[in-house]
């Protein structure tokens, strides 16, 4: 194959099977670039190859390259892929100077270099969630006392509830870069009280020489308002790349845009169909409107799926595309990029039922069918252990997860809930390495299993964001979507993520009539009870082994005190030193 323009020959020799979309993104060097990457499209490898390609072509020095992603594990995996590529290409040890980080750690670095510009001092502490809550409990009267009557009128009656609820508002104020003075002038007595409490809390953080994760970003954004500092920071970066752009907040978008202003070489990659974190301040408008904010933007689609059986890809792609994503406003951005996800090698998979539905008459019947299916898969050797299986739910709270845990118990199937806190520990069952994982759809993001079960399709819990709804009038930019459609859109995106975690078998379950929103994928699934003998034998002949993935190295230790060294300055993470 002829080497495409803009791609180093050594990249082609090391990775000869890259698809057209991957090669286009790797070779898109200058100017703004938007990569729209569907599930299982190999975007982490592609980003690592793009970064290495820039170095191999001599377009930048290693320390002029900056890669950001959404959490420490993802940054660790991206770092590992990048190091492997540059090592295989024999670039040299200097590639280690390239920065691969989370947006939060980028902000921590900026503040560590210029703390006095925002009112901090050298060696400031970074507070985790527990420390935030403790600080507010200790300073409760100072922060909330003058406005406690208004807060209690909202139903925030006990100090722990006040702290928990207030932090949600404080974090969203930072995420949306809201001016708290605008809140204090609100006609709503409650919003005005929240604004005043926020200002007192921010002042308390500075007095304590501390920052929480939300203020890392808010203060980094403020720091970049200083033209001298912004020029210094932006001048040190020639290429900036950001992964999972669909989950960035407004303030993160501002920071990334400002850091890239000097050169304009900003590449963002993501998938609006997998946007899950609105309740944490993420806004899908960033990715939907990127090519409008940068009219000369190059848009590259990564739509080849390397993860899932072709029937699974066809099922979730067709289901997602069948919904109404149209924007009645001709001047507005579409609510979804029109794309079709295609399997990498349709002929490389055996013909077995890959999308199965368990249509229980009631939750008890649903559980019995699920237990029977899993015992069949294990008994016939389709799966070597139950650790090849994940059950994804909208919540693992007691009332949601308990019926499934009971059914698995009755079937003798070991299982554990992630996050921990409900289920196996209470029953005293000894954990094994072959446990089935029960987790939330949100926790499943970025992961994959040979067999994925998506439960409770007969239940619909609207995704409600009361904090965002209260503060929306003070956002600097209006939401990209009509308020009346947000719940439906987010529900679709949530389950699109769930369905696309499956590699070889997707199981849909319900203990009653499914929500009508799932009709498009439910109606096309084969019923477990209705499989014919030939289909059962075709399934029994399979051997579902997990795909091997490069291990993600630990980026932070699990000790009580963590230290992040940034340009010679220590920022203490976790518990403060005694």
C-alpha positions as a printed NumPy array, in Angstrom:
array([[  0.   ,   0.   ,   0.   ],
       [  1.301,   3.426,  -0.924],
       [  2.138,   5.632,   2.059],
       [ -0.538,   8.355,   2.357],
       [  0.508,  11.993,   2.387],
       [  1.369,  13.24 ,   5.842],
       [  2.109,   9.794,   7.301],
       [  5.674,   8.723,   8.143],
       [  6.683,   5.559,   6.212],
       [  7.742,   3.829,   9.428],
       [  4.16 ,   4.124,  10.721],
       [  2.922,   2.247,   7.66 ],
       [  5.574,  -0.431,   8.025],
       [  4.768,  -1.009,  11.693],
       [  0.965,  -0.814,  11.308],
       [  0.101,  -1.917,   7.754],
       [ -3.577,  -2.659,   8.502],
       [ -4.73 ,   0.814,   9.488],
       [ -8.042,   1.761,   7.908],
       [ -8.682,   4.858,   5.8  ],
       [-10.179,   6.913,   8.637],
       [ -7.306,   6.109,  10.98 ],
       [ -4.739,   7.051,   8.338],
       [ -6.535,  10.308,   7.618],
       [ -6.545,  11.291,  11.295],
       [ -2.893,  10.298,  11.732],
       [ -1.936,  12.418,   8.736],
       [ -4.054,  15.466,   9.642],
       [ -1.262,  17.642,  10.937],
       [ -2.03 ,  21.346,  10.91 ],
       [ -5.099,  23.34 ,  11.878],
       [ -8.184,  22.296,  13.844],
       [ -9.26 ,  18.667,  13.463],
       [-12.33 ,  16.847,  14.74 ],
       [-12.201,  13.07 ,  14.922],
       [-15.656,  11.511,  15.284],
       [-14.832,   8.055,  16.631],
       [-17.455,   5.354,  17.026],
       [-17.242,   2.494,  19.55 ],
       [-14.307,   0.121,  19.2  ],
       [-12.691,   2.223,  16.475],
       [ -9.173,   2.01 ,  17.916],
       [ -9.004,   5.713,  18.703],
       [ -6.462,   5.371,  21.54 ],
       [ -3.983,   3.688,  19.2  ],
       [ -4.805,   6.175,  16.447],
       [ -4.163,   9.15 ,  18.742],
       [ -0.869,   7.617,  19.879],
       [  0.126,   7.086,  16.234],
       [ -0.86 ,  10.659,  15.323],
       [  1.314,  12.038,  18.125],
       [  4.24 ,   9.807,  17.152],
       [  3.76 ,  10.752,  13.494],
       [  4.169,  14.451,  14.311],
       [  7.496,  13.695,  15.985],
       [  8.711,  11.326,  13.265],
       [  8.024,  13.946,  10.586],
       [  9.896,  16.558,  12.587],
       [  6.875,  18.853,  12.921],
       [  7.486,  19.394,  16.648],
       [  9.857,  18.561,  19.449],
       [  8.547,  16.112,  22.079],
       [  7.973,  18.817,  24.7  ],
       [  5.932,  20.862,  22.205],
       [  3.329,  18.096,  22.055],
       [  0.493,  17.841,  24.608],
       [ -2.087,  15.043,  24.831],
       [ -5.051,  15.286,  27.202],
       [ -7.668,  12.723,  28.101],
       [-10.433,  12.284,  30.63 ],
       [ -9.018,  10.246,  33.534],
       [ -5.76 ,   8.889,  34.89 ],
       [ -6.314,   5.339,  33.617],
       [ -7.038,   6.569,  30.092],
       [ -3.986,   8.833,  30.214],
       [ -1.889,   5.88 ,  31.38 ],
       [ -3.079,   3.728,  28.491],
       [ -2.492,   6.511,  25.965],
       [  1.009,   7.071,  27.398],
       [  1.761,   3.376,  27.12 ],
       [  0.599,   3.193,  23.506],
       [  2.588,   6.308,  22.598],
       [  5.762,   4.981,  24.246],
       [  5.357,   1.65 ,  22.449],
       [  5.007,   3.346,  19.059],
       [  7.942,   5.727,  19.479],
       [ 10.085,   2.878,  20.798],
       [  9.19 ,   0.587,  17.896],
       [  9.904,   3.439,  15.477],
       [ 13.268,   3.977,  17.195],
       [ 12.54 ,   7.664,  17.755],
       [ 14.678,   7.894,  20.874],
       [ 14.327,   8.428,  24.596],
       [ 13.445,  12.104,  24.161],
       [  9.886,  11.028,  23.301],
       [  9.404,  10.713,  27.055],
       [  9.303,  14.524,  27.241],
       [  5.92 ,  14.531,  25.533],
       [  3.195,  15.336,  28.044],
       [  0.257,  12.931,  28.331],
       [ -2.118,  13.977,  31.097],
       [ -5.638,  14.578,  32.264],
       [ -7.111,  18.05 ,  31.876],
       [ -7.138,  18.362,  35.658],
       [ -3.417,  17.629,  35.893],
       [ -2.753,  20.136,  33.111],
       [ -4.596,  22.728,  35.16 ],
       [ -2.663,  21.728,  38.283],
       [  0.562,  22.284,  36.377],
       [ -0.502,  25.726,  35.193],
       [ -1.472,  26.776,  38.711],
       [  1.699,  25.339,  40.216],
       [  3.721,  27.559,  37.884],
       [  1.722,  30.731,  38.594],
       [ -0.211,  30.254,  41.872],
       [  0.079,  33.872,  42.995],
       [ -1.846,  35.079,  39.923],
       [ -5.054,  33.595,  41.327],
       [ -4.398,  34.123,  45.031],
       [ -2.759,  30.8  ,  45.89 ],
       [  0.695,  30.235,  47.343],
       [  3.416,  27.746,  46.478],
       [  2.773,  24.171,  47.622],
       [ -1.016,  24.469,  47.682],
       [ -3.043,  21.361,  48.595],
       [ -5.411,  19.612,  46.232],
       [ -8.49 ,  18.4  ,  48.103],
       [-10.345,  15.237,  47.232],
       [-14.1  ,  14.898,  47.711],
       [-13.903,  13.808,  51.34 ],
       [-11.583,  16.675,  52.21 ],
       [-13.898,  19.147,  50.488],
       [-16.8  ,  17.915,  52.585],
       [-14.702,  18.002,  55.758],
       [-13.602,  21.56 ,  55.107],
       [-17.199,  22.677,  54.601],
       [-18.319,  20.842,  57.728],
       [-15.565,  22.507,  59.753],
       [-16.358,  25.955,  58.318],
       [-20.091,  25.364,  58.05 ],
       [-21.192,  28.503,  59.897],
       [-18.735,  30.703,  57.999],
       [-19.806,  29.449,  54.563],
       [-23.51 ,  28.705,  55.017],
       [-24.573,  30.406,  58.234],
       [-25.691,  33.794,  56.802],
       [-27.893,  32.052,  54.194],
       [-29.037,  28.981,  56.078],
       [-32.675,  30.068,  56.179],
       [-32.871,  30.191,  52.372],
       [-31.112,  26.836,  52.026],
       [-33.379,  25.171,  54.58 ],
       [-36.341,  26.489,  52.609],
       [-35.058,  24.386,  49.721],
       [-35.153,  21.297,  51.91 ],
       [-31.465,  21.315,  52.841],
       [-32.103,  20.941,  56.57 ],
       [-29.154,  19.046,  58.037],
       [-25.486,  20.063,  57.618],
       [-24.451,  16.887,  55.703],
       [-27.296,  17.44 ,  53.222],
       [-26.4  ,  21.117,  52.852],
       [-22.765,  20.263,  52.127],
       [-23.6  ,  17.448,  49.68 ],
       [-26.084,  19.512,  47.697],
       [-24.084,  22.737,  47.773],
       [-21.012,  21.018,  46.33 ],
       [-23.026,  19.996,  43.258],
       [-23.866,  23.648,  42.661],
       [-20.33 ,  24.844,  43.397],
       [-18.864,  22.371,  40.906],
       [-21.323,  23.331,  38.173],
       [-20.596,  27.015,  38.723],
       [-16.943,  26.216,  38.005],
       [-17.712,  23.917,  35.055],
       [-19.824,  26.55 ,  33.321],
       [-17.508,  29.457,  34.225],
       [-20.484,  31.252,  35.785],
       [-19.794,  34.619,  37.377],
       [-20.973,  34.193,  40.988],
       [-21.856,  37.892,  41.139],
       [-24.567,  37.181,  38.569],
       [-26.   ,  34.583,  40.925],
       [-25.999,  36.929,  43.929],
       [-28.11 ,  39.37 ,  41.886],
       [-30.675,  36.701,  40.995],
       [-34.379,  37.275,  41.639],
       [-34.416,  33.768,  43.101],
       [-33.552,  34.047,  46.782],
       [-32.229,  30.483,  46.694],
       [-29.892,  31.061,  43.729],
       [-28.669,  34.308,  45.277],
       [-27.922,  32.438,  48.514],
       [-26.013,  29.736,  46.584],
       [-23.97 ,  32.451,  44.884],
       [-23.024,  34.043,  48.197],
       [-22.124,  30.69 ,  49.753],
       [-19.989,  29.844,  46.742],
       [-18.047,  33.083,  47.041],
       [-17.376,  32.452,  50.732],
       [-16.24 ,  28.885,  49.964],
       [-13.868,  30.033,  47.207],
       [-12.42 ,  32.608,  49.585],
       [-11.966,  29.921,  52.238],
       [-10.056,  27.712,  49.773],
       [ -7.606,  30.533,  49.054],
       [ -7.183,  31.239,  52.769],
       [ -6.41 ,  27.557,  53.331],
       [ -4.041,  27.521,  50.291],
       [ -6.096,  24.71 ,  48.845],
       [ -7.944,  23.859,  45.637],
       [-10.562,  21.281,  44.8  ],
       [-10.773,  19.657,  41.371],
       [-13.443,  22.054,  40.13 ],
       [-11.424,  25.099,  41.143],
       [ -8.284,  23.726,  39.502],
       [-10.086,  24.315,  36.234],
       [-11.855,  27.539,  37.18 ],
       [ -8.608,  29.12 ,  38.369],
       [ -6.61 ,  27.822,  35.391],
       [ -9.223,  29.474,  33.179],
       [ -8.812,  32.692,  35.177],
       [ -5.04 ,  32.391,  34.863],
       [ -5.327,  32.248,  31.076],
       [ -7.165,  35.604,  31.144],
       [ -3.724,  37.069,  31.827],
       [ -2.324,  37.754,  28.341],
       [  1.275,  37.437,  29.49 ],
       [  0.714,  34.066,  31.131],
       [ -1.451,  32.829,  28.264],
       [  1.239,  33.746,  25.727],
       [  3.893,  31.945,  27.771],
       [  1.825,  28.786,  28.104],
       [  0.438,  28.694,  24.572],
       [  3.836,  29.466,  23.101],
       [  5.28 ,  26.282,  24.603],
       [  2.78 ,  24.01 ,  22.82 ],
       [  2.653,  23.441,  19.052],
       [  0.214,  20.528,  18.898],
       [ -2.595,  19.818,  21.338],
       [ -4.807,  16.724,  21.26 ],
       [ -7.785,  15.904,  23.475],
       [ -9.545,  12.556,  23.724],
       [-13.165,  11.974,  24.879],
       [-14.105,  15.49 ,  23.85 ],
       [-17.811,  14.719,  24.184],
       [-17.346,  14.644,  27.959],
       [-15.618,  18.009,  28.348],
       [-17.232,  20.905,  30.18 ],
       [-17.514,  24.511,  29.064],
       [-14.539,  25.625,  31.163],
       [-12.415,  22.747,  29.823],
       [-13.25 ,  23.784,  26.28 ],
       [-12.161,  27.35 ,  27.09 ],
       [ -8.861,  26.142,  28.531],
       [ -8.034,  23.876,  25.59 ],
       [ -8.964,  26.561,  23.066],
       [ -6.79 ,  29.167,  24.798],
       [ -3.782,  26.874,  25.109],
       [ -3.985,  26.153,  21.365],
       [ -4.646,  29.723,  20.207],
       [ -1.042,  30.532,  19.274],
       [ -0.727,  27.685,  16.755],
       [ -4.304,  26.586,  16.024],
       [ -3.276,  22.916,  15.938],
       [ -6.065,  21.563,  18.131],
       [ -7.224,  18.013,  17.461],
       [-10.184,  16.696,  19.451],
       [-11.585,  13.171,  19.265],
       [-14.824,  11.83 ,  20.668],
       [-18.323,  10.562,  19.991],
       [-21.435,  12.52 ,  20.896],
       [-23.321,   9.213,  20.963],
       [-21.236,   8.249,  24.013],
       [-21.697,  11.477,  25.989],
       [-22.661,  10.36 ,  29.511],
       [-21.647,  12.999,  32.019],
       [-24.059,  15.9  ,  31.726],
       [-24.738,  15.598,  35.465],
       [-21.033,  16.27 ,  36.068],
       [-20.988,  19.381,  33.917],
       [-20.055,  17.811,  30.563],
       [-21.759,  19.335,  27.558],
       [-22.252,  17.601,  24.233],
       [-22.397,  21.027,  22.578],
       [-18.572,  21.123,  22.597],
       [-18.227,  18.308,  20.095],
       [-21.417,  19.062,  18.154],
       [-20.372,  22.666,  17.582],
       [-16.619,  22.228,  17.112],
       [-16.64 ,  22.474,  13.317],
       [-18.798,  25.609,  13.532],
       [-16.433,  27.345,  15.94 ],
       [-13.562,  26.448,  13.604],
       [-14.94 ,  26.83 ,  10.054],
       [-11.689,  25.543,   8.524],
       [-11.918,  22.4  ,  10.668],
       [-11.088,  19.04 ,   9.158],
       [-13.646,  16.367,  10.154],
       [-12.467,  12.753,  10.139],
       [-14.724,   9.789,  10.861],
       [-13.467,   6.622,  12.574],
       [-16.396,   4.302,  11.961],
       [-14.812,   0.861,  11.626],
       [-15.549,  -1.238,  14.72 ],
       [-12.812,  -3.678,  15.791],
       [-14.576,  -4.869,  18.956],
       [-17.938,  -6.447,  18.308],
       [-19.621,  -9.188,  16.312],
       [-21.129,  -7.713,  13.111],
       [-24.677,  -8.484,  14.27 ],
       [-24.086,  -6.526,  17.486],
       [-22.704,  -3.573,  15.522],
       [-25.65 ,  -3.649,  13.142],
       [-28.139,  -3.867,  16.022],
       [-26.947,  -0.9  ,  18.066],
       [-26.002,   1.249,  15.074],
       [-29.37 ,   0.771,  13.43 ],
       [-31.177,   1.404,  16.702],
       [-29.292,   4.634,  17.365],
       [-29.767,   5.905,  13.833],
       [-33.501,   5.234,  13.863],
       [-34.211,   7.923,  16.492],
       [-35.091,  11.494,  15.588],
       [-31.92 ,  13.579,  15.98 ],
       [-33.052,  16.42 ,  13.72 ],
       [-32.646,  20.041,  14.737],
       [-35.635,  22.164,  13.688],
       [-33.427,  25.255,  13.857],
       [-31.672,  25.488,  10.469],
       [-29.018,  27.718,  12.006],
       [-28.228,  25.253,  14.805],
       [-25.804,  22.357,  14.884],
       [-27.263,  18.856,  14.382],
       [-27.877,  16.827,  17.521],
       [-25.856,  13.931,  16.121],
       [-23.198,  13.45 ,  13.457],
       [-24.698,  11.27 ,  10.748],
       [-22.524,   8.145,  10.613],
       [-22.763,   4.422,  10.08 ],
       [-20.625,   2.088,  12.178],
       [-19.346,  -0.917,  10.22 ],
       [-17.64 ,  -4.106,  11.482],
       [-13.984,  -4.566,  10.651],
       [-14.217,  -8.074,   9.22 ],
       [-17.767,  -9.402,   8.822],
       [-16.472, -12.698,   7.41 ],
       [-14.204, -13.296,  10.384],
       [-17.016, -14.279,  12.758],
       [-18.997, -17.484,  13.058],
       [-22.717, -17.348,  12.378],
       [-24.241, -17.662,  15.847],
       [-27.019, -15.739,  17.62 ],
       [-25.117, -12.643,  18.803],
       [-28.026, -10.528,  20.076],
       [-30.385, -12.396,  22.414],
       [-33.399, -11.136,  24.378],
       [-34.723, -12.551,  27.642],
       [-38.377, -11.547,  27.829],
       [-39.41 , -12.487,  31.332],
       [-43.058, -12.625,  32.309],
       [-41.992, -10.982,  35.557],
       [-38.665, -10.257,  37.332],
       [-38.559, -13.769,  38.802],
       [-38.951, -15.381,  35.382],
       [-36.378, -12.968,  33.948],
       [-33.873, -14.002,  36.617],
       [-34.443, -17.733,  36.063],
       [-33.915, -17.385,  32.314],
       [-30.766, -15.354,  32.862],
       [-29.361, -17.959,  35.241],
       [-30.137, -20.738,  32.761],
       [-28.415, -18.88 ,  29.906],
       [-25.283, -18.245,  31.934],
       [-25.098, -21.841,  33.143],
       [-25.452, -22.969,  29.522],
       [-22.568, -20.733,  28.401],
       [-20.314, -21.956,  31.198],
       [-21.387, -25.604,  31.008],
       [-20.79 , -25.848,  27.261],
       [-17.427, -24.104,  27.503],
       [-18.523, -21.004,  25.577],
       [-17.05 , -18.97 ,  28.426],
       [-14.18 , -20.23 ,  30.543],
       [-15.358, -18.293,  33.571],
       [-18.026, -15.838,  34.645],
       [-15.434, -13.054,  34.616],
       [-16.047, -12.966,  30.846],
       [-19.511, -11.573,  31.589],
       [-20.766,  -8.164,  32.713],
       [-24.301,  -7.203,  33.735],
       [-24.852,  -3.495,  33.11 ],
       [-27.631,  -1.633,  34.929],
       [-28.673,   1.993,  35.146],
       [-27.951,   1.747,  38.881],
       [-26.54 ,  -0.777,  41.364],
       [-28.624,   0.551,  44.221],
       [-30.313,  -2.128,  46.311],
       [-33.737,  -1.964,  44.689],
       [-32.286,  -2.333,  41.169],
       [-29.447,  -4.818,  41.646],
       [-30.959,  -7.027,  44.348],
       [-33.314,  -9.08 ,  42.117],
       [-30.402,  -9.927,  39.821],
       [-28.134, -10.814,  42.738],
       [-30.817, -13.106,  44.131],
       [-31.294, -14.812,  40.754],
       [-27.551, -15.344,  40.33 ],
       [-27.326, -16.675,  43.873],
       [-30.095, -19.158,  43.147],
       [-28.239, -20.267,  40.008],
       [-24.943, -20.664,  41.886],
       [-23.23 , -17.986,  39.845],
       [-20.627, -15.852,  41.696],
       [-21.015, -12.12 ,  41.15 ],
       [-19.791,  -8.811,  42.53 ],
       [-21.119,  -5.283,  42.334],
       [-18.896,  -2.444,  41.136],
       [-18.888,   0.104,  42.727],
       [-18.717,  -2.01 ,  45.859],
       [-21.24 ,  -1.592,  48.605],
       [-24.127,  -3.83 ,  47.647],
       [-24.407,  -7.541,  47.111],
       [-21.805, -10.208,  47.653],
       [-20.027,  -8.886,  50.732],
       [-23.305,  -8.859,  52.635],
       [-23.983, -12.503,  51.76 ],
       [-20.515, -13.56 ,  52.823],
       [-19.75 , -15.433,  49.577],
       [-16.002, -15.844,  49.045],
       [-14.871, -13.755,  46.012],
       [-13.236, -15.66 ,  43.153],
       [-11.369, -14.631,  40.016],
       [-14.272, -15.867,  37.906],
       [-17.009, -13.607,  39.23 ],
       [-19.525, -11.996,  36.958],
       [-19.292,  -8.206,  37.175],
       [-22.421,  -6.174,  37.926],
       [-21.819,  -2.51 ,  37.338],
       [-23.446,   0.669,  36.108],
       [-23.469,   1.713,  32.488],
       [-21.448,   4.787,  33.449],
       [-18.782,   2.614,  35.11 ],
       [-18.567,   0.433,  31.992],
       [-17.364,   3.292,  29.787],
       [-14.06 ,   2.467,  28.15 ],
       [-14.376,  -1.257,  28.94 ],
       [-15.491,  -4.366,  27.054],
       [-16.432,  -7.981,  27.758],
       [-17.083, -11.056,  25.584],
       [-20.633, -11.246,  26.974],
       [-22.59 ,  -8.171,  28.027],
       [-26.047,  -8.3  ,  29.595],
       [-28.02 ,  -5.061,  29.664],
       [-30.788,  -5.346,  32.22 ],
       [-33.969,  -3.532,  33.234],
       [-35.055,  -2.566,  29.729],
       [-38.592,  -2.575,  31.105],
       [-37.689,   0.348,  33.349],
       [-37.021,   3.954,  32.419],
       [-35.469,   6.353,  34.857],
       [-35.338,   9.843,  33.337],
       [-31.895,  11.431,  33.456],
       [-32.67 ,  14.534,  35.477],
       [-30.126,  17.272,  36.079],
       [-31.779,  19.64 ,  38.601],
       [-28.567,  21.575,  39.215],
       [-28.081,  22.303,  35.538],
       [-31.735,  23.239,  35.167],
       [-31.485,  25.737,  38.049],
       [-28.267,  27.324,  36.794],
       [-29.009,  27.213,  33.046],
       [-30.086,  30.893,  32.871],
       [-26.555,  31.848,  33.975],
       [-24.612,  29.653,  31.521],
       [-22.381,  31.658,  29.221],
       [-23.62 ,  29.541,  26.308],
       [-27.052,  28.056,  25.9  ],
       [-27.457,  24.29 ,  25.875],
       [-27.145,  22.681,  22.455],
       [-30.382,  20.721,  22.803],
       [-33.972,  21.629,  23.656],
       [-34.711,  20.932,  27.323],
       [-37.723,  18.777,  26.44 ],
       [-35.537,  16.37 ,  24.403],
       [-32.526,  16.076,  26.698],
       [-33.883,  13.181,  28.796],
       [-34.612,  11.072,  25.703],
       [-31.259,  11.875,  24.098],
       [-29.307,  11.015,  27.237],
       [-31.267,   7.784,  27.703],
       [-30.357,   6.713,  24.156],
       [-26.693,   7.636,  24.614],
       [-26.48 ,   5.768,  27.901],
       [-27.723,   2.513,  26.405],
       [-25.724,   2.948,  23.197],
       [-22.64 ,   2.82 ,  25.417],
       [-23.982,  -0.273,  27.18 ],
       [-24.809,  -2.183,  23.988],
       [-21.456,  -1.379,  22.388],
       [-19.431,  -2.897,  25.277],
       [-20.219,  -6.424,  24.   ],
       [-17.639,  -8.309,  21.92 ],
       [-19.317, -11.611,  21.03 ],
       [-22.746, -11.772,  22.685],
       [-25.204,  -9.045,  23.688],
       [-28.048, -10.086,  25.974],
       [-31.039,  -7.778,  26.529],
       [-33.274,  -8.536,  29.501],
       [-36.593,  -7.357,  30.872],
       [-39.039,  -8.615,  33.475],
       [-42.032,  -7.096,  31.721],
       [-42.892,  -5.003,  28.649],
       [-39.809,  -3.13 ,  27.459],
       [-39.789,   0.636,  27.205],
       [-40.921,   1.607,  23.707],
       [-37.625,   3.403,  23.098],
       [-35.937,  -0.02 ,  22.816],
       [-38.338,  -1.47 ,  20.267],
       [-35.866,  -1.01 ,  17.423],
       [-33.227,  -3.279,  18.963],
       [-35.498,  -5.539,  21.044],
       [-37.705,  -6.599,  18.144],
       [-34.716,  -7.768,  16.106],
       [-33.147,  -9.847,  18.884],
       [-33.539, -13.644,  19.024],
       [-35.473, -14.823,  22.1  ],
       [-33.484, -17.109,  24.37 ],
       [-36.495, -19.377,  24.834],
       [-37.149, -19.359,  21.095],
       [-33.729, -20.453,  19.802],
       [-33.953, -23.484,  17.536],
       [-31.647, -26.493,  18.099],
       [-29.352, -25.39 ,  15.278],
       [-28.934, -21.938,  16.799],
       [-28.26 , -23.414,  20.225],
       [-25.575, -25.695,  18.805],
       [-24.04 , -22.806,  16.832],
       [-23.799, -20.862,  20.078],
       [-22.429, -23.866,  21.969],
       [-19.581, -24.232,  19.456],
       [-18.24 , -20.758,  20.291],
       [-15.334, -20.022,  22.594],
       [-15.518, -16.482,  23.952],
       [-12.146, -15.38 ,  25.228],
       [-11.48 , -11.773,  26.261],
       [ -9.439,  -9.712,  23.856],
       [ -5.955,  -9.039,  25.109],
       [ -5.33 ,  -5.395,  25.863],
       [ -2.155,  -3.699,  26.989],
       [ -2.179,  -3.379,  30.786],
       [ -2.73 ,   0.113,  32.13 ],
       [ -0.055,   1.128,  34.542],
       [ -0.938,   2.786,  37.825],
       [ -0.566,   6.533,  37.546],
       [ -1.309,   7.333,  41.169],
       [ -0.525,   5.263,  44.229],
       [ -3.299,   4.272,  46.612],
       [ -1.659,   5.686,  49.706],
       [ -3.25 ,   8.349,  51.824],
       [ -0.919,  11.054,  50.555],
       [ -0.184,  11.484,  46.877],
       [  2.237,  13.938,  45.376],
       [  2.275,  15.23 ,  41.817],
       [  5.565,  16.888,  40.937],
       [  5.078,  19.733,  38.51 ],
       [  8.017,  21.821,  37.324],
       [  9.76 ,  21.582,  40.653],
       [  6.689,  22.387,  42.726],
       [  4.894,  19.856,  44.907],
       [  1.107,  19.783,  44.784],
       [ -0.151,  17.492,  47.542],
       [ -3.007,  15.226,  46.567],
       [ -5.173,  13.339,  49.02 ],
       [ -4.74 ,  13.625,  52.77 ],
       [ -2.819,  16.611,  53.97 ],
       [  0.52 ,  15.86 ,  55.613],
       [  0.241,  15.565,  59.377]])
